[in-house]
Amino acid sequence: MEIETGEILSEITGGEVDSILLAKERIAGLQYKDFVYPLIYSSEVNNEYLSAKIRGLTLKGPLEYASYKNYLIYNYHEQAEILSNKLEVYDSNAEDIAFKDILNRSVSNYAPDSFFIKDSYLFYVREKVELTSINLI
C-alpha cells in the first residue's frame, strides 16, 4: 500500500499469508523461549504443599507459583497489620524452604507477576527498585 495515497500496490496471496503467519508464530515462540512465568494457584491444582501453605495464611489476592526442576517458587500477598508481598522457594528434594524474601513490605493492593525464571535464574524486583536474581542451580 502506498502510504500517502492509500493505493494498493500488490496483494498478498493465500500462501504468502500462511508464510507470514507461520513466521510470526516462530518469532513469538523464540521471544519467550526458556522463560517460566508464574501461574495462579487454584483448588484444581493438585499440590499438597501449596494447599497446606495457604491454609495458614491470610491472603489478599491469589497465590502465584511456578515449578523449575526440584523447586516450587511462589509468591503471595499476606494481610497482617500491613499488606506485604512475599516470595518463597521450596526445595522438594530437601522438603524445606531453600530461600525466601519480602518483595514489598508495604503495598496497597495485589500486584500480579512478581517474578519469572530465565535460564535457571529467578528474577524479581525488591521494594520496587532493586532487581534481584537468584541462581536456582
Secondary structure, DSSP 4 states (H G I P E B T S, - for coil): --TTT--------HHHHHHHHHHHHHHHHHHTTTEE--EE--TTS--HHHHHHHHT--BSS--EEEEETTEEEEEEEEESSSEEEEEEEEETTTTEEEEEEEEESS-SS--S--EEEETTEEEEEETTTEEEEEE--
